[in-house]
Amino acid sequence: MRLSPRQVAAFLGRRLLFSAVVLLGVLVLVFLLVQLVPGDPIRLALGTRYTQEAYDALRAASGLDRPLGEQFLSYVGSALTGDLGVSFRSGEPVTQLLLQRLPATVSLALVGIGIALLIAVPAGIWSALHEGRVSDAIIRVTSQLGVSVPDFWMGMLLILLFSTTLGLLPSSGYVPITEDVGGWARRVALPGLTVGLVAAAIMTRYIRSAVLEVASMSYVRTARSKGLPAGVVVGRHVLRNALVPVLTIAGIQLATILGGVIVVEVVFAWPGLGRLVYDSVAARDYSMIQGSVLLIAVMFLLINLLVDVLYALVDPRIRLA
Amino acid sequence: MSAPVLQVEDLRVAIGRREIVHGLTFAVEPEATLGIVGESGSGKSLTVLAATGLLDAPGARVTGSSIVTDGERGAVELVGARPRTLRRVHGDRIGFVFQDPTTSLNPLLTLERQITESLEAHRSLTRRAAAGRALELLEAVGLPDPEQRLRAYPHQLSGGQRQRVMIAIALACDPALLVADEPTTALDVTTQAQILELVRALQRDRGTAVVWISHDLGVIGQVADDVLVLRDGEAVEHRDVVELTDDPRHPYTRELLAARPRLGVPGPPAVDADGGVLLDVVGLDVRFPVTSATGRSFVHAVDDVSFQVRRGSTLGIVGESGSGKSTIAHVLTGLARPTAGTATLAGQDVLGRVPADLRRRIAMVMQDPFSSLDPRMRAGESIAEPLRAHRLPRDGRSPRERVAELLELVDLPADFAGRYPHELSGGQRQRVSIARALALEPDLLILDESTASLDVSIQARVLDLLLRLQAELGLTFLFIAHDLAVVQQMSHDVLVMQRGRVVEHAPAAELFAEPRDPYTRALLDAIPPERPRAALERAG
C-alpha cells in the first residue's frame, strides 16, 4: 500500500516536532550552563588579564548583567538566528569559530564512517553467516581487539607505520578539500582510518548479532522452504531485516564522530570541533562551550531524524503504524 | 498403485552425540494425509524437517533415506542431498506451512512479493505473470479483497489471514506434498476450523498429499487418513486414523486419547449454595488509548461487563483472542485500570488503591510457565518472595517451612525448592507458579490460560490438581481459557465473551446443553469432534 503525501507529511511533522522539543530542552540546559558554573564565568575567562574595565566590558558584551528571563529570551532569539555570542577568550563570534572548524570535522566523520561501513558491513555479515567457523572466530577476536584498543594508541601505531616507517602519509595537519583534493585525502587518511577502525570494530559486532538474530527468525526458514537461491534468502530476507539495528548503530557512531573525537584530533593536530571544545574547556571559555554543545546537539538531532526517516523507508510497520 | 509421494526409511537424526529420532519408516500416499502426533519433545517437527531436507540445526546429522516422488518427474533422495537439489525440491515439489503466522512471514515485504518469489525461482515466470498467479492464489485461499491485499504487508492482516497467505505461498507452485507443521495451533478455534476446511478443500481440488504435524489428536482426527504417534523420537503406533481412535493398541496412544480435553466431561462437584458471593463485578469498562499516525483512538477492551462469583465456585471465562478476558484478570489484580465500574471482594473494593492485606487475597497464575518464573531464582525463592513481601506466615513458622508445605500441596518433593526453573519441566514449573500464587492464602485464584501451553497429558494432571486444591482449600477460581472442553470440566458457571462484551452467562450445565447465543454455538461447533472425520465419511 503506497503512502499518501499527507501521511508522509504527518510522519515527518511528528518527527520534526519531537526534534524541536528536544532542541528547546538543549537550549535551556546550555543557557543554564553559564549560570550554574561555580564562581564568576567572566572572572574565570579573563584570568590574569583581569581589570575592572575589561570585566565590565565583557560582562556587558555577553549580556550577563541583565535579568535571567531576559537573558534567556535574547539567548534563544539570537541562537535561532545563528548568533551564539562572542568567545570570552578571543572576542570573535562563536558561530564563526564553529563554522571554521566544521569542514575539518565533517570530512573526518564522513571518511571515518565510510571506512567503518566498508569494513564492518562485510565483516559482520560474513562472520554471522559463518558462525562458529574459523573466519568467524578471527573476525570476532579482531573486532574485540579493535574495541579494546584506545583510539589514540591506534592513531600512534598508524603514524608509526605509515609515516615514520614507510613515509607514505603525513602524520598531521589539515588542508581543506576545496583547496587541494590530493593533499586533503593524504592528510585525512590516517585520522580517518583511526576513527574508522574503532567504529568498524564496534559496528562489526552489532551487525554480526543483528544478522544472527534475523537468520534465526521463522520467516527466514519460510524463505528457505520456498527453495530460493541462497543469495536471495540472505539479501532479501536476512539483510533487509537486519538493516534497522545497523542503521541505529551507524547513526550513533556518525554522531559521536561528528561531536568530536578529541584525542584523535589532538594526536593528528586536526583542527576539528573536538579540539575546539577541548581548548575552550581548558580556557573556561563558556560562550564557546555553549556554542559547541549546541552545535553538537543539533547534529545529533539531525542524524537521528535522518535515521528515523530511513527506518520508515525500510520498515512498513514504522511508516504505516 | 502409484508410488508414495514421500517414502521415508530408517530416518535417524542426531544432534551432537545424542540421537533424537530413532529410525523412523513411513510413507505418504498420493492425495492422502499423514498425521504425525506427539507431545513436545517427541521429535515430530525434527522428523519432518529432516525428511524434507529443511533441517538447519548446528551439529545435526541425518541418516537413512527419504525419497520424494512426483509422477513423471521422477524420484529424488533428500537425505544427504546437495543444497542445489534441495532448492529445486523446496517450494516446487514440497510446500511448507509453519506454526506461527505472525513470525513466519517477512514483515518488510508485500504479500505479492512473498508469493511471487517461489514462482520466479521455480517457474521462471515474469514478474507480471507471477503477480497474476499470486492474485489467483489469494482468491483460492479465500482472502477478502485479494487485489488490495497483494500490496499489503503482513502486519496489516489478522492471524487467520496470515495463515491463509502462508498456505498460498506453500501451494504457489502446485507441490505434490504439503508439509503443515502445527498450522492451526496459534489460531483461535473458529479460525482453526476455517483453515482445516480450506486445506481439505485445496487438497481435494489439487490432489496434494499432506503431512500434518500436531499435538492435538482432535485436529489430526479431522485431517488425517493415517496417523503416526511419536514419543521420544520413536514410532509408538502407525495406523489408520479410525482404527487408531477406536482401538488404540499402545498404552501411550490410549493415554493421549484419554487425556485430550473433550466436551461432555462432567464438571466439578456442586458448591454450597450458602457460601455467598465472593467477587462482585458491576459495569466494568476498560479502554486503552492507541496512538497511530492518524491520531489517537481507543480500544474498547472490556465493555460494560458484570458478573458474580460464588465463594468456592469456579467461573469460567471463554472467548477468542482479543475478547477482553485477560484484561478482566489484569484489572482485578491491579495491572490495568478500568475506565468505569466496580469490583468488590467480599464487599471490599478491589479496584484502585488497595491495602496489601486485601490485594493478597487475589492471586494469579499466568499462562506461560517458561517466562513467568525468574530464571535466576530457585523455585523455593520464587515461592517465598511473596511471603516476605507480606511478612507471612504470621503464625510463627518460618517461610522455609511454609515453602515446603506449599510444594507438598502441589505434589512436588520438598527438595524442588533448590531447583532453578530450567531444571524443571513445563508441568513442574506451572505447579511452582500455583504454589507461589497459593503462598498468600488467597480467596480468589485467577487462572489465566494457566494450562494452555502444557501438553495434554500434563494439562490433565494440573487440572486434577486444581480441582483437588479447590475442594481442600475452599478456593474460588476465575478460570480464563479459550478451550471450551477444559472450561466445561472446571467451571460451575461460564461467561462467554466476544469483543469485550458478555454474549452469554449461564450455569455451565445449562450453557453446554443449550447454548443460546449464536457465538457460543459457533465456538462449540468449531471444536473438532471426538470421532475422526474419516469415520463419518466411511459410514455414510
Boltz contact constraints between the chains, C-beta under 6 A:
constraints:
  - contact:
      token1: [A, 1]
      token2: [B, 151]
      max_distance: 6.0
  - contact:
      token1: [A, 1]
      token2: [B, 152]
      max_distance: 6.0
  - contact:
      token1: [A, 10]
      token2: [B, 293]
      max_distance: 6.0
  - contact:
      token1: [A, 218]
      token2: [B, 103]
      max_distance: 6.0
  - contact:
      token1: [A, 218]
      token2: [B, 104]
      max_distance: 6.0
  - contact:
      token1: [A, 219]
      token2: [B, 104]
      max_distance: 6.0
  - contact:
      token1: [A, 219]
      token2: [B, 105]
      max_distance: 6.0
  - contact:
      token1: [A, 219]
      token2: [B, 106]
      max_distance: 6.0
  - contact:
      token1: [A, 222]
      token2: [B, 104]
      max_distance: 6.0
  - contact:
      token1: [A, 225]
      token2: [B, 54]
      max_distance: 6.0
  - contact:
      token1: [A, 225]
      token2: [B, 90]
      max_distance: 6.0
  - contact:
      token1: [A, 225]
      token2: [B, 96]
      max_distance: 6.0
  - contact:
      token1: [A, 226]
      token2: [B, 91]
      max_distance: 6.0
  - contact:
      token1: [A, 226]
      token2: [B, 117]
      max_distance: 6.0
  - contact:
      token1: [A, 226]
      token2: [B, 118]
      max_distance: 6.0
  - contact:
      token1: [A, 227]
      token2: [B, 87]
      max_distance: 6.0
  - contact:
      token1: [A, 227]
      token2: [B, 90]
      max_distance: 6.0
  - contact:
      token1: [A, 227]
      token2: [B, 91]
      max_distance: 6.0
  - contact:
      token1: [A, 227]
      token2: [B, 92]
      max_distance: 6.0
  - contact:
      token1: [A, 227]
      token2: [B, 121]
      max_distance: 6.0
  - contact:
      token1: [A, 228]
      token2: [B, 117]
      max_distance: 6.0
  - contact:
      token1: [A, 228]
      token2: [B, 121]
      max_distance: 6.0
  - contact:
      token1: [A, 237]
      token2: [B, 106]
      max_distance: 6.0
  - contact:
      token1: [A, 240]
      token2: [B, 108]
      max_distance: 6.0
  - contact:
      token1: [A, 316]
      token2: [B, 153]
      max_distance: 6.0
  - contact:
      token1: [A, 317]
      token2: [B, 107]
      max_distance: 6.0
  - contact:
      token1: [A, 317]
      token2: [B, 155]
      max_distance: 6.0
